[in-house]
Amino acid sequence: MKEIKIGLVGAGWMGKAHSSALADAQMLFGPDYGVASFEIVADANEESAKIAQHKIGFKRMSTDWKDVVTDPNVDLVDIATPNAFHYVVAKATLENGKNVYCEKPLSISAEESKELAELAAKKGVINYVGYNNTMNPANAYVRELVQSGKLGKIMRFTGTYDQDQLLDESLPITWRHINKLAGCGALGDLGSHLLSISQFIMGDISAVNAMTTTVFPKRPKSAGSSEMADVENEDIITFMAEYANGAVGTVAASRVATGRKNYLCYEIQGTKGSVRYDLERMGEVQVYFQSDDECDRGFRTVLLNPKMKGYSAFQPAGGISIAYNDMKILEVHELFAALTHNEPYACNFEFGYKIDRTVAAVLDSAKKRAWVEVK
């Protein structure tokens, strides 16, 4: 058993989700992969830090994140802050030679992410980005289908990630609407998840052609205020994509999609079959094989089951639901396995940089209204 001493930066909702997963991973996978010891939590809001210390069981708390990254007792720095702070905390963590677990995105610019990826490689520490959807057993199953050749030559990817959480135009400005804090809008917040799945399954995107729109260009400065502030980024993003393997795609995201709550849906079409997945129907994958005797009946449903990577840690039989926080537990298990058993992991800082440089190309394309290569 190896004790992994955790230092958490950011005590909000995501910090709680990470901490819950850090604790639950031991119960599901056993102590041989590591046991989380909650050393110190930091948050600029002192009350939030105190609440997290009490509820999660951290030994100490601080209002200064630097106390975490320099603490000699901390083995792993967990970054769960708003996007704009990822870079500075991750860089300081790496410079102090510590392992780092950073919620997505890695940073708010491709340049910053490139710097972090190079520094992480130089330091030789574990560097993990929290693109939890890559841990979804459904997506692992789809990836296996694609790589096995059962779908034939992959021709096309279509996907969208839609929510309506910001559909109410009376909702006030938040950090998500400000580029220096968020980086961009629906693309970075939602579309990046779809990019992580797409490139995890399909490989790299080589070129994009995008368009965006901001449905509500102004929002109240505060709840109930008549004073308005400018929204700096997109509510909706749509782009065409060209993959390095020759496939084509269309990718979209909206944070004002009427009626959609967590609609991450995609379809991959091959010459021998197709597969479709919808996160709002998390326990089902739709598959079609041209060779089936009754292929004229169309798609059939495959329920999540123990044959799919990660599923059996939670349920003994197929068709029993798992959920969002379970993806985080699988994420932490992969992280712990890397820390304690030197096992490989997909979502390193280089992977995070791949997503962020694709985001940068999409934003550049939308600005130029032209095709842009992902360099």
C-alpha positions as CSV (number, residue, x, y, z in Angstrom):
1,M,0.0,0.0,0.0
2,K,1.3,3.4,-1.0
3,E,0.0,6.6,0.7
4,I,-0.5,9.4,-1.8
5,K,-0.5,12.8,-0.1
6,I,-3.0,15.1,-1.8
7,G,-2.8,18.9,-1.9
8,L,-6.0,20.4,-3.5
9,V,-6.1,23.9,-5.0
10,G,-9.8,25.0,-5.5
11,A,-12.5,24.0,-3.0
12,G,-15.5,24.4,-5.3
13,W,-17.8,21.9,-7.0
14,M,-15.0,20.4,-9.1
15,G,-12.7,20.2,-6.1
16,K,-15.3,18.2,-4.2
17,A,-15.8,15.9,-7.3
18,H,-12.1,15.2,-7.4
19,S,-11.8,14.6,-3.7
20,S,-14.7,12.2,-3.8
21,A,-13.1,10.2,-6.6
22,L,-9.7,10.2,-4.8
23,A,-11.3,8.6,-1.8
24,D,-13.6,6.2,-3.7
25,A,-10.9,4.8,-6.0
26,Q,-9.4,2.9,-3.1
27,M,-12.7,1.3,-2.2
28,L,-13.3,0.1,-5.7
29,F,-9.8,-0.9,-6.8
30,G,-8.1,-1.6,-3.5
31,P,-5.2,-0.1,-1.6
32,D,-2.5,-1.6,-3.8
33,Y,-3.0,1.2,-6.2
34,G,-2.6,3.9,-3.6
35,V,-4.5,5.4,-0.7
36,A,-5.3,9.1,-0.7
37,S,-4.2,11.1,2.3
38,F,-5.8,14.6,2.3
39,E,-3.0,16.9,3.4
40,I,-3.9,20.5,2.6
41,V,-6.6,22.4,0.7
42,A,-6.3,26.0,-0.6
43,D,-8.9,28.4,-1.8
44,A,-8.9,32.2,-2.1
45,N,-12.2,32.1,-0.3
46,E,-11.3,31.2,3.3
47,E,-14.8,30.0,4.2
48,S,-14.7,27.6,1.2
49,A,-11.3,26.3,2.3
50,K,-12.6,25.7,5.8
51,I,-15.7,23.9,4.7
52,A,-13.6,21.6,2.4
53,Q,-11.2,20.9,5.2
54,H,-14.0,19.9,7.5
55,K,-16.1,17.9,5.0
56,I,-13.3,16.1,3.2
57,G,-10.9,15.8,6.1
58,F,-7.9,17.8,5.0
59,K,-5.3,18.2,7.8
60,R,-4.6,21.8,6.9
61,M,-6.1,24.7,4.9
62,S,-4.8,27.9,3.4
63,T,-6.0,30.8,1.3
64,D,-2.7,30.8,-0.7
65,W,-2.3,28.1,-3.4
66,K,1.5,28.5,-3.1
67,D,1.3,26.8,0.3
68,V,0.2,23.7,-1.5
69,V,2.7,23.5,-4.4
70,T,5.6,24.1,-2.0
71,D,4.5,21.8,0.8
72,P,7.1,19.0,1.3
73,N,4.4,16.6,2.5
74,V,2.4,16.8,-0.8
75,D,3.0,14.1,-3.4
76,L,0.2,15.1,-5.8
77,V,-1.2,18.6,-6.5
78,D,-4.8,18.5,-7.6
79,I,-5.8,21.6,-9.5
80,A,-9.6,22.3,-9.5
81,T,-9.7,26.1,-10.0
82,P,-11.4,28.1,-12.8
83,N,-9.6,27.7,-16.1
84,A,-7.5,30.9,-16.0
85,F,-5.5,29.7,-13.0
86,H,-4.6,26.2,-14.3
87,Y,-1.4,27.4,-16.0
88,V,0.2,29.3,-13.2
89,V,-0.6,26.6,-10.6
90,A,0.5,23.7,-12.8
91,K,3.7,25.4,-13.8
92,A,4.7,26.1,-10.2
93,T,3.8,22.5,-9.3
94,L,6.1,21.2,-12.0
95,E,8.9,23.5,-11.1
96,N,8.6,22.1,-7.5
97,G,9.0,18.6,-9.0
98,K,5.6,17.4,-7.9
99,N,3.1,15.2,-9.7
100,V,0.1,17.1,-11.0
101,Y,-3.6,16.3,-11.6
102,C,-5.2,19.2,-13.5
103,E,-8.9,19.6,-14.4
104,K,-9.5,20.3,-18.1
105,P,-8.6,22.5,-19.9
106,L,-4.9,22.3,-19.3
107,S,-4.8,26.1,-19.8
108,I,-6.6,28.8,-21.7
109,S,-4.1,29.0,-24.6
110,A,-2.2,26.6,-26.8
111,E,1.0,28.4,-26.1
112,E,0.7,27.9,-22.3
113,S,-0.3,24.3,-22.7
114,K,2.7,23.6,-25.0
115,E,5.0,25.1,-22.3
116,L,3.4,22.9,-19.6
117,A,3.6,19.7,-21.7
118,E,7.3,20.4,-22.4
119,L,8.1,21.2,-18.8
120,A,6.2,18.0,-17.6
121,A,8.2,15.9,-20.0
122,K,11.4,17.5,-18.7
123,K,10.6,17.0,-15.1
124,G,9.5,13.4,-15.6
125,V,6.6,13.5,-13.1
126,I,3.1,12.2,-13.6
127,N,1.0,14.9,-15.4
128,Y,-2.7,14.2,-15.8
129,V,-5.5,16.2,-17.4
130,G,-9.1,15.5,-16.3
131,Y,-10.8,14.7,-19.6
132,N,-13.0,12.3,-17.8
133,N,-15.1,11.3,-20.8
134,T,-12.2,9.3,-22.2
135,M,-12.7,7.0,-19.2
136,N,-16.3,6.3,-20.0
137,P,-16.6,2.5,-20.7
138,A,-18.9,3.3,-23.6
139,N,-16.2,5.4,-25.3
140,A,-13.6,2.7,-24.5
141,Y,-15.9,0.2,-26.3
142,V,-16.3,2.5,-29.3
143,R,-12.5,3.0,-29.5
144,E,-12.0,-0.8,-29.6
145,L,-14.6,-1.1,-32.3
146,V,-12.8,1.5,-34.4
147,Q,-9.3,0.1,-33.8
148,S,-10.5,-3.5,-34.5
149,G,-11.6,-2.7,-38.0
150,K,-15.1,-4.1,-37.4
151,L,-16.5,-0.8,-38.6
152,G,-14.3,-0.9,-41.7
153,K,-12.7,2.3,-43.0
154,I,-13.8,5.2,-40.9
155,M,-15.4,7.8,-43.1
156,R,-17.1,10.3,-40.9
157,F,-17.5,11.7,-37.3
158,T,-20.5,13.9,-36.4
159,G,-21.0,15.1,-32.8
160,T,-22.4,17.9,-30.7
161,Y,-22.3,18.8,-27.0
162,D,-25.4,20.9,-26.1
163,Q,-26.6,22.3,-22.8
164,D,-29.2,25.0,-22.0
165,Q,-27.7,26.2,-18.7
166,L,-27.1,29.7,-20.1
167,L,-30.3,30.0,-22.1
168,D,-31.8,32.5,-19.7
169,E,-30.6,35.9,-20.9
170,S,-31.2,37.4,-17.4
171,L,-28.5,35.3,-15.9
172,P,-25.5,37.6,-15.0
173,I,-22.0,37.6,-16.4
174,T,-19.6,35.0,-14.9
175,W,-16.0,34.2,-15.5
176,R,-17.1,31.8,-18.3
177,H,-18.1,34.8,-20.4
178,I,-14.7,36.5,-20.1
179,N,-11.9,35.4,-22.4
180,K,-9.0,36.2,-20.0
181,L,-10.6,33.9,-17.5
182,A,-12.2,31.2,-19.6
183,G,-10.2,31.3,-22.8
184,C,-13.4,30.9,-24.9
185,G,-17.0,30.0,-24.6
186,A,-19.0,26.9,-25.6
187,L,-16.0,25.5,-27.4
188,G,-13.7,25.4,-24.4
189,D,-16.3,24.5,-21.9
190,L,-18.3,21.9,-23.8
191,G,-16.7,21.3,-27.2
192,S,-13.3,20.4,-25.7
193,H,-14.9,17.3,-24.1
194,L,-16.1,16.2,-27.6
195,L,-12.7,16.9,-29.0
196,S,-11.1,14.7,-26.3
197,I,-13.4,11.9,-27.2
198,S,-13.1,12.4,-30.9
199,Q,-9.3,12.4,-30.9
200,F,-9.1,9.6,-28.3
201,I,-11.1,7.4,-30.7
202,M,-10.3,8.8,-34.1
203,G,-6.8,10.3,-33.9
204,D,-5.7,13.8,-34.6
205,I,-7.6,16.5,-36.4
206,S,-5.5,18.1,-39.1
207,A,-7.6,21.0,-40.3
208,V,-10.8,22.8,-39.3
209,N,-13.3,25.3,-40.7
210,A,-15.5,27.0,-38.1
211,M,-18.2,29.5,-37.4
212,T,-19.5,30.9,-34.1
213,T,-22.4,33.1,-32.8
214,T,-23.1,34.8,-29.6
215,V,-26.9,34.7,-29.0
216,F,-26.8,37.0,-26.0
217,P,-24.0,39.6,-26.5
218,K,-24.8,41.4,-23.2
219,R,-25.7,40.1,-19.8
220,P,-26.4,41.8,-16.4
221,K,-23.3,42.6,-14.4
222,S,-25.0,41.0,-11.4
223,A,-28.2,39.2,-10.5
224,G,-31.1,41.6,-11.0
225,S,-28.9,44.5,-12.2
226,S,-30.0,46.8,-15.0
227,E,-26.4,47.5,-15.8
228,M,-25.1,45.3,-18.6
229,A,-21.7,43.9,-19.5
230,D,-20.3,42.5,-22.8
231,V,-20.2,38.7,-23.4
232,E,-16.8,38.1,-24.9
233,N,-17.1,34.6,-26.3
234,E,-19.4,32.3,-28.3
235,D,-22.6,30.7,-27.2
236,I,-22.6,28.4,-30.2
237,I,-19.7,26.8,-32.2
238,T,-19.9,24.7,-35.3
239,F,-17.0,23.4,-37.4
240,M,-16.0,21.0,-40.1
241,A,-13.0,18.8,-39.4
242,E,-10.5,16.9,-41.5
243,Y,-8.8,14.0,-39.6
244,A,-5.3,12.8,-40.2
245,N,-6.7,9.3,-41.1
246,G,-8.7,10.8,-44.0
247,A,-12.1,10.9,-42.3
248,V,-14.2,14.0,-42.3
249,G,-16.4,15.4,-39.5
250,T,-18.7,18.0,-38.1
251,V,-18.4,19.1,-34.5
252,A,-20.6,21.5,-32.6
253,A,-21.4,22.8,-29.1
254,S,-24.0,25.1,-27.6
255,R,-24.5,26.5,-24.1
256,V,-28.0,27.8,-25.1
257,A,-29.5,24.7,-26.6
258,T,-33.1,24.8,-25.7
259,G,-34.2,21.7,-23.9
260,R,-30.8,20.0,-23.8
261,K,-29.3,19.3,-20.4
262,N,-26.2,17.2,-21.1
263,Y,-26.5,16.2,-24.7
264,L,-23.1,14.9,-25.7
265,C,-23.9,12.8,-28.7
266,Y,-21.8,11.5,-31.6
267,E,-21.9,9.0,-34.4
268,I,-19.0,7.4,-36.2
269,Q,-19.7,5.9,-39.7
270,G,-17.5,3.3,-41.3
271,T,-17.8,1.2,-44.5
272,K,-18.8,-1.9,-42.6
273,G,-20.7,-0.4,-39.7
274,S,-21.6,2.6,-37.6
275,V,-21.8,3.4,-33.9
276,R,-23.7,6.1,-32.0
277,Y,-23.6,7.3,-28.4
278,D,-25.6,9.8,-26.4
279,L,-24.4,10.8,-22.8
280,E,-28.1,11.5,-21.9
281,R,-28.6,7.8,-22.4
282,M,-25.4,6.9,-20.7
283,G,-25.9,3.2,-20.4
284,E,-26.6,2.5,-24.1
285,V,-24.5,2.3,-27.2
286,Q,-26.2,2.0,-30.6
287,V,-24.3,-0.2,-33.2
288,Y,-24.9,-1.3,-36.7
289,F,-23.0,-3.8,-38.8
290,Q,-23.6,-4.2,-42.5
291,S,-22.8,-8.0,-42.2
292,D,-25.6,-8.7,-39.7
293,D,-28.2,-11.1,-41.1
294,E,-31.0,-8.7,-40.2
295,C,-29.1,-5.5,-41.0
296,D,-32.2,-4.0,-42.6
297,R,-33.6,-3.5,-39.1
298,G,-31.1,-0.8,-38.5
299,F,-29.2,0.0,-35.3
300,R,-29.3,-2.3,-32.2
301,T,-28.7,-1.4,-28.6
302,V,-25.7,-2.6,-26.7
303,L,-25.9,-2.0,-22.9
304,L,-22.9,-1.1,-20.9
305,N,-21.6,-4.3,-19.4
306,P,-18.6,-5.9,-17.6
307,K,-16.8,-6.6,-20.9
308,M,-16.3,-2.9,-21.4
309,K,-13.1,-1.4,-19.8
310,G,-13.8,0.0,-16.3
311,Y,-17.5,-1.0,-16.0
312,S,-16.9,-4.1,-13.8
313,A,-15.4,-1.9,-11.0
314,F,-18.9,-0.6,-10.3
315,Q,-21.4,-3.3,-11.4
316,P,-21.4,-7.1,-11.7
317,A,-23.9,-7.3,-14.6
318,G,-24.8,-5.3,-17.7
319,G,-27.5,-2.7,-17.9
320,I,-27.0,-1.3,-14.4
321,S,-26.4,2.5,-14.6
322,I,-23.2,4.2,-13.8
323,A,-22.8,8.0,-13.8
324,Y,-20.6,11.1,-14.1
325,N,-18.7,10.7,-10.8
326,D,-17.9,7.2,-11.8
327,M,-15.9,8.5,-14.8
328,K,-13.9,10.6,-12.3
329,I,-13.2,7.5,-10.2
330,L,-11.9,5.7,-13.3
331,E,-9.8,8.8,-14.0
332,V,-8.3,8.7,-10.6
333,H,-7.6,5.0,-10.8
334,E,-5.6,5.5,-14.0
335,L,-3.7,8.3,-12.3
336,F,-3.0,6.2,-9.2
337,A,-2.0,3.3,-11.4
338,A,0.6,5.5,-13.1
339,L,1.9,6.8,-9.7
340,T,2.2,3.4,-8.0
341,H,2.6,0.9,-10.9
342,N,4.1,3.0,-13.6
343,E,1.2,2.1,-15.9
344,P,0.6,4.2,-19.1
345,Y,-2.1,6.8,-19.2
346,A,-3.7,8.6,-22.2
347,C,-4.6,12.0,-20.8
348,N,-1.2,13.5,-20.1
349,F,-0.3,17.2,-20.6
350,E,0.7,16.4,-24.2
351,F,-2.9,15.2,-24.8
352,G,-4.2,18.3,-23.1
353,Y,-2.0,20.4,-25.4
354,K,-3.4,18.5,-28.5
355,I,-6.9,19.5,-27.5
356,D,-5.9,23.1,-26.8
357,R,-4.1,23.6,-30.1
358,T,-7.2,22.2,-31.9
359,V,-9.3,24.7,-29.9
360,A,-6.9,27.5,-31.0
361,A,-7.2,26.5,-34.6
362,V,-11.0,26.4,-34.4
363,L,-11.1,29.9,-32.9
364,D,-8.6,31.2,-35.6
365,S,-10.8,29.6,-38.3
366,A,-13.9,31.2,-37.0
367,K,-12.2,34.6,-36.9
368,K,-10.8,34.2,-40.5
369,R,-13.9,32.4,-41.8
370,A,-11.6,30.0,-43.5
371,W,-9.9,26.6,-43.3
372,V,-7.0,26.5,-40.8
373,E,-4.5,23.7,-40.2
374,V,-4.0,22.4,-36.7
375,K,-0.3,22.8,-36.2
